[in-house]
């Protein structure tokens, strides 16, 4: 994606899919009043699972019967995260139908698709030979753990890419490798996995004109490269690290209009979370009135009814 490629506009629609990093970035977009559908299928880690879920949405198709399972009294699907589950099989099908359908229609006129790959390791069901997105704590002997190759990832993406371009020719795609460390695979095999993902992303971003790679992974391990930027689990980035990556993402992709709005909104959002000791003080009431004026000035840009109502409720 060249520097001449249109950047993310104030009213552009964005779909994020993939690892928990895709979720956290999507949530930041939502809190920044951007039009985003953030990880609607739940956390998906490997490229095959992400592509498969996206194809369900693309064709508005339900997963086949053999992908459904029951674990204890909970009904789940091997192709989706366990957050999409139910205590009744029909309820699960209805939930999946609604989610898949909503992504299908959102994808029709979405300008941006952000895919975050977390790991190249995947699990294959021994009974059917199918790759799964999630093992759902079923017995480990029911699966074979395998490493996706760069060629497998590229071929899977290329097929999906052609289908996406037919469905929505204006779609632009940003690929990222999640900075979240998969230490359960061991540090050595996590490095192997990330290397496969990175080389695959390089191939895809250099062979497709509207596919770009954003170096979130490199920022974490090279720019920040210190354990103080990881949470206590030493796996997930801290909020400070996410802030750093988010700022670079905005600098690279946001249009001038979106950057201006984001700067204004960040100031207002900070004011909205302010918790004074004395809500009835003159100083705080002046603060509220100033915040209200800023909100009303932006109201023509994005919907702010809830925020305006919240501030008005505190005015005396």
N, C-alpha and C positions, 0 to 999 in steps of 0.2 A: 504494500500500500504506500504510494508515494506521498510526498508532502502536499501535492495538489489535490489529494483525495479529500472530499468534504468531511469536516470534523463533526463531532457530536453536537447537534443543535439543541437549543433550549426545549424544543417540543418533540425531539426525536424519541421514538420508542426503542427500548432495549430489552433483550431477553438474555438472561444469564443462566448457564447450566454448568454443572460439574461439582467439584469438590467443595468443602466447607469454605474455602477461600472465595469461590464464586458467590456463595451465600453472603459472606461478610461484605464483599464489595457491592453486591446487589442491595443489601440493607443500607449501605452508605448512600447509594444512589436514591433510594426511596426517601431517606431522611433529608436528602438535598432537593426534594420535590421534583425529581426526574421521573419520567414515565417509564417504569421498569417492571418487568415480571421477573422476580428474583428466585431462581432455583425452584421452579414449581414442582419438580419431581422429587425433591429432597436431594440429599447429598449423593452424588454419583462419582466414583473415583477414577475408573479406567476409561480410556477413549472408546472402547467397544461398547460399554454400557451407555455412555453419553450419546453416542451416535444412534444406538438402537432406540433409546427413549425418544430421541428427536425424530426418528423416522415414524414411530407410532403417531406422534403429533402431526407430522407432515402429511400423512395419509389419513389421519383421524381414525386410526385402527386400534382395536382393543388387543391386548396381548393374548396369545393362545392359551387354551385351558391348562396345558401341562406346566405353565409358568406359575400357576397359583398353588399355594400350599397352606397347610394349617400347622402352626407350632403351638402346642398346648391348646389354649382356647382362642388364639388370635389367628386371623386369616391375613395372609401376606402374598406378595408377588415377587418372584426372583429377579425381575427386571427393574424393581424400584426400591427405594429406601424404606426402612421399616416404619417411618413416620406416616407412610401411606398404608394403613392397615385398618382392620375392623374386627368386631366380634361376630360379624355375620357375613357370609360370603357374598350375598347379594349387595350388601352395603358397600363392601370393598369394590365390587364391579361398578357400582354407581359412582363411587368416588373417583375411580380411575377414568371412567367415561367422561366425567365432568372436567377433570384436570387435563386429560388429553385433548378434549374438545376446546377448552379455553386456550391452551397453548396453540392449537391449530389456527384458531381465528386471530389470535394475537400475532402469530408469525406471518400472516398474510401481508401485513403492511408495516412490519417492523423494519427499522433501518439498520439496527445493529444486533448481532448475535455474538455474545462473549462466552467462549468455552474454556473452562479451566480443567486441565488434566492433572490428576493427583498422583496416579501410579500406573505403571505399565503391567503390574501383576494382576492377573485375573484368575477366577476359579471356574472350573468346568465340572458340570454335573456328570457323574459316572453313569447314571441311569439313562440320560438322554444325549449326552455329548454337547449340551448347550452351555455357553458361557453365561454366568449370572452377574448381576450388578451387586447383589448382596446375598450372603449365605444365611442370613437370619438366624444365626446360632444353631443351625442344624449340625449334626455330627460331622466332624472334619473328614472322616473316612468316606463320606459321600461325594467328596470333591477332589479334583486334581488341581494343584496350583501351578500355573504356567506363566511365563513372561511373554507378553506381546512383543513381536519384533517391529522394528521401524517400518518395514514393508507392509505388515498387516495393518498398522495404524494408518499409513498413507493410503493404502488401497481402500480401506473402510471409509476414510474421509472423502476420497475422490468420488466414490459412488454417491455418498450423501451430498457432496457439493453440487454435483450435476442436478440432483433432485431438488435441492434448495434453490438453485438458480432458475430452474423451470418454474418453481412455485412462487418465488419472489426475486425477480431479477435485480432489484435494487438493494438487496441485502449485502451488508458489509460485515466481515467476520474478524474478530480479534481472538487470537489464541493466547493462552497463558499456561505456564506450568506452576502448579501450586507450591508455595514456599513451605507448606506444612510437611513436616518430616514423618515418613512412615517407618518408624523405628521398629515396629513389630516384625518387619521384614529383615531386620538387622541393618546396621548402618551401611555395611558393604552393599547389600542388595537394594537398599533404598537408593544408593548412589547409582547403581546399575539402572534401576528403574527410571530415575530422573534423567539419566543420560539418553536413554531410549526416547523418552518423551521429548526431550530438547532437540534431538536430531530430527525427529519426525516433524516437529513444529517448524524447524528451519527449512526442511524440504517443502512443506506445505506453504509457508509464507513466501518462499522464493519462486514457487511455480504457479501461484494463483494471484492475479493482480489485485483482487479485493479482499485478500486475507493478510492480516498483519499479526506480528508477534509482539506482545508486551512483556518485558523482562522482569516480572514480579519476582520470580525465583532468583534471578541474578542479583537483584537489589537486596534481597534478604541475606544471601550467603556471601555477597561481595561488598556491597555498600555498608551494610549494617554489621554483619559477621561477628556477632557477639551474643553470648547467651543471655545478656540482660534484655535483649529484644525478643526473647521467647517467654511465654507464660511459664508457670511453675512446672507444667508437664514436660517442658523442654521440647515440645512438639509444635505448638501453635504460636504464631506471631502475637506479640503484645499489641495493645491499641496504638502505642507509639509507633511500632513498626508498620502497622496498617495505615496509620496517618501518613507516614513517609511515602509509602507506595501509592496511596490514594492521591497525594499531592502531585506526584510525578505522572500518574495516570491523567489527571485533569490537565496538567500543563501540556501533555502530549496530544490529547484527543479533544478537549473541550473547545468549542468555538469561542470567539471573543465575547459574544452575547451571553453564553452559558457561564464563562468565567466571571463576568461582571455580576450576573445574578447570584452565582455561588458565593462570591465574596459578600454581597449584601445579605444573603440568607444566613450565612455563617454567623454574622454579627447578631441578627435577630434571633436565631436559634439559641445562641448563648444567653441572650436576654430572657428567653422563654423558660430556660431551666434554672434561672437565678432564683434562689430561695432566701428571701430576706428574713431578718429576725422580727422586724416590726412592719407588717403589711400596711398598716394605716398611717405610717409616717408620711410627712409631706414629701420627703426625698423619694420614697418609693413610689408614691402616687405620681410624681413628676416623671419618674423612670417609666412607669406603666403608660402614661400618656405619650411619651416619646416613642416607646415601642409600638404603640397602637398606630401612630402616624406613619411609622416605617412600614408596618404591615399593610395599611390601607394604600400606601403608595405602590406596593408591589401586588396588590390584589388583582390588578388588571393583567398581570403577567402570569400568575399561577393561582389556583384556588386556595384561599387561606381562611375560609369561613370558620373552621374549628379553632384556629389560632387566634383569630380576632375575637371570637366568642369567649375564649379562655381569658384573654386580657381584660375584656370588658367586665367579666364576672368578678374581677378583683378590684375594679375601680369603685371608689366610694361616692 
